[in-house]
Each structure stands twice: as C-alpha cells, then as structure tokens.
Amino acid sequence: MKKRLSAIILACALSVTMVGCAGSNVKDQPVTSEQTSVKVDEKKSEESASSKDVEKADTSINTISEKAKEKAKSFPAVNGDLPAWKGICVVEKAEFAWPWASTETNPERVKDTSDTVYKETEVQEISEAGYNFVRVYLDTRYFFTEEKDVDLKNAGEGFVGNIDIYNKTQYENLDRLIEWCIMRDIHVCLDVHSTPGGLMIGGDEEASREGLFTPGSQDQKIFVKFWENIAARYADIDVKALSFNLYNEPPFFATDHEDEVYTQYTAIGEIPDKFTFYVVDDEKDIYVNLMNETIDAVQKATPNRLIFIDMLGYSRFGLKNLDQIKANNMAIAFHFYADQVADDQVPSINVPECKKEASIILKGYNEYAKENNVRWMLQEYGCVNQIGAGQQNEYVKAVVDILKEYSVPYSYHSFNGTYFSICDYEKGDGNVFITPGAEYEATSGGHKINIALRDITSK
C-alpha cells in the first residue's frame, strides 16, 4: 500500500510527469553488439504475445525446455533455511490492461499493452546486476481473458474474462520468463498482486478487495482457480527454482481490529526505544480460510512447493492465528518501506528516525518468526527515488545490513516501472526519471541502472 500511496503523493506534490525504468522497453533503446555479451532471442516470446490464441484447454502443459527443468534441480534447497536470496521485483503484468513499465504515465495516451510482455533482455539485465531472486507481480485477469480484451479500455475494471478460458499467449510468455530466469540461476516467485475482488489499484483499496474476502464469492473461485492452474502447469518445475506468493498485501478488514491497530501503531518520530510488535487476529478466519483453500488446491498438484504467505495489514503485522495455516513448505512475507515527508514539496525522509524504525520493526518481524517457528523473507522494501541518492543509499543500506545480520533474504521494489525503480528511462522529450545525485551506468539492454543502489541491494 505504501508504494502506491507514495506514488500518488509524489505525483501531486511534484506536478511533473514521472516514469519508471524501462527494463522492459527495449524497443525504444535497442541492444547493440557492444552492449551485450549474450545473444538474446526474443522471437519466441514476441510471436506468442502477439497471437490471438484463446483456448478451453488443459493449462497443465507448460512450454519450458527440458534443459531448464533439469537445471532447476541444481538450485539451492528450499525445505530448510531459505537461500541467501538478494532479489528484485518485476511489474509488467502487475495490473490488468495497464503496463506499470510503460514509458507513458497517462493511460489515455498509452496506445497498446506491449509493455506488459516479458522480454529476455530484462532478465539478462537483472542477472548482470547480480540478483538471484525475482518476485513476479501478476494480475490473474491476464490469464482468463481473451487477447482482444487485454486492452486499456478495461484498465481498472472488473473481470471481463471467463473462468473456463485460459489465455495461451499470457501463459507462454510467463513460461519464457521462468525459463530465462532458471537458465541464469535466478529463483522465480510468482505473486498475485491483483485479482477480481482483490485489486491493488486506485481508489479505496479496502473497498476494492471486499469481493475476494467474501466467503464463497465468484472472486474467490477465480483466485483459487488461478492458483490451481498455475500449480498444475508448473508441477514439473523443481521447487528449488520456483515458489508461490499467494496474495500480495492483504488489507486490515480481514480482521476486526483495524481501529485498534491504527491507534497502536506508532508514527515516525514517536517510536519508543522498545517497540511492541503488533500481532492482529483474523477472528473470522477470513484470510486463513482463503489461504488454506488455495494451499489445498496448490498442493494437490505440487505438494512440496514453497508457499509464501503475506501477513495482514498490507504485510506489516503478524497474524495471531498463523498456526492455522496449513502448508507443507511455508514461509511468511513482510513488507517495509521508509515513510517520507514532503518539505516545501521536496520529498525527503528523516534518515535517523527511519533507520531507528527499521531496526525496531525488523527485529520484531524476526522475533515473531522465531516464536512461530517459521521462516520469513522481506519481499518488498525501498524508498522513493526523489529523496535523493544520499538519503536513499544510507537508508537502504541500513535495512539490508539488518537483514544480513538475521540471515533473512530480501527483494527490492522494484527493477522497473515504479517510483522506486533502480533503473531509469529517458523519454523522447529528454525527461529522465532518476534518483537525484545518483551515478548510473548503461546496461546490456540499453538502459541505465543506479550503481550504488544496485550494489547495495544485490551484493
């Protein structure tokens, strides 16, 4: 939630057009032989993404090569301590019909959805940057919708597809992403960022998620069906190379304690020396029941798949009845972002207070995980680029150092397409969205990457 609110606040405060990294916008800055040391073949993905194939067919047959499937078996084990993952998030299919990685920030001016297509050049950039984990944001609607409906006119709207249909082009593009990552020793974690009745977009985020958390709703059936399809399709991909993060940032209304939590949660500048880590109770078992139903569907096809469960309150608060979630191979996920303040419309953070908050809260997460005998990962963290390189580097390094002390893996939000990206994109009119004061260098895909932020988050 913080990353979305931060974007809105910044857009209003700065009154400028901002664009994220175009790690996926390779059509605008083509790769040259001098820029890349590997041959990148995107023809298979490009042809798939432009076709019109929609079928009532078996989704359980993927198109990933046997070579990649064999290589996946050599990845680090995930049934004990989590590997030393240093990850990054990719956003192309995070929001149905609206490409976060687009070079255009006004949806009325976006002409197509080509920026929702995964490309091998981006995976190569991620590999060269040193990341060994990719969290892939997904909107389930891409996979149930006919190609003609994957259109900007449907951005932000409800479900326009058919639960009995699967979109071959979208599944095969996801196949390619997984294969490209495996061949570069990158673990893939698939994350449902949005789904009908549980949208991570605009307006009242609480109200936009009520459908998903209504027992027996069609929205719940779509959500469970998606994971059932995904689990069956990738059942032959070794669990060491592919994990599932069932649902991103469940909101407060899954509990009866929203007002209590908001009242107790201590704001920046008022953090006590000893922070009481707040644990919320899903009294009606709304979230727990949905997770267990989904886990059952997943484990029928792939019983030992590593499953990440986000905590409540937008992945910030522990779940009191965590022991009721029954997964054979489970880890929990927290998210943590710096709170920024706007001083004369210039975004900034109070670095000492933010570092203090990070130390206290991350310690709370670690202690909660130990008390519940469960592994945990910080699957999102970061701060907005506009605060400047000095504040950004100092804060992010403090977070990473704490996580390294706890031997906890982490994944930075994000590689491209957001106000937090480590990459930049230069528009045709010369506007560049970068971290002020940061030094950038060219990538093999023709883009520019923040050197210090890359090194802090990937080394």
Secondary structure, DSSP 4 states (H G I P E B T S, - for coil): -HHHHHHHHHHHHH-S------TT-TTTS---TTT-SS----HHHHHHHT---EESS-TT-----HHHHHHHTTSPP-SSSPP--EEEEEEEESSTT--TT-S-S-GGG----GGGS--HHHHHHHHHHT--EEEEEEETHHHHS-GGG-SGGGTT----S-TT-EEHHHHHHHHHHHHHHHTTT-EEEEEEEEBTTB--SSS-TTGGGTTTTSTT-HHHHHHHHHHHHHHHHTTTS-TTTEEEE--S---GGGSS-HHHHHHHSPPTT---SS----EE--TT-HHHHHHHHHHHHHHHH-TT--EEEE-HHHHTBEETTGGG---SSEEEEEEEE---EEETTEEE--HHHHHHHHHHHHHHHHHHHHHTT-EEEEEEEE--GGG-HHHHHHHHHHHHHHHHHHT--EEES-SSSSTT-SEE-B-TTS-B---TT--EEE-TTS-EEEHHHHHHHH-
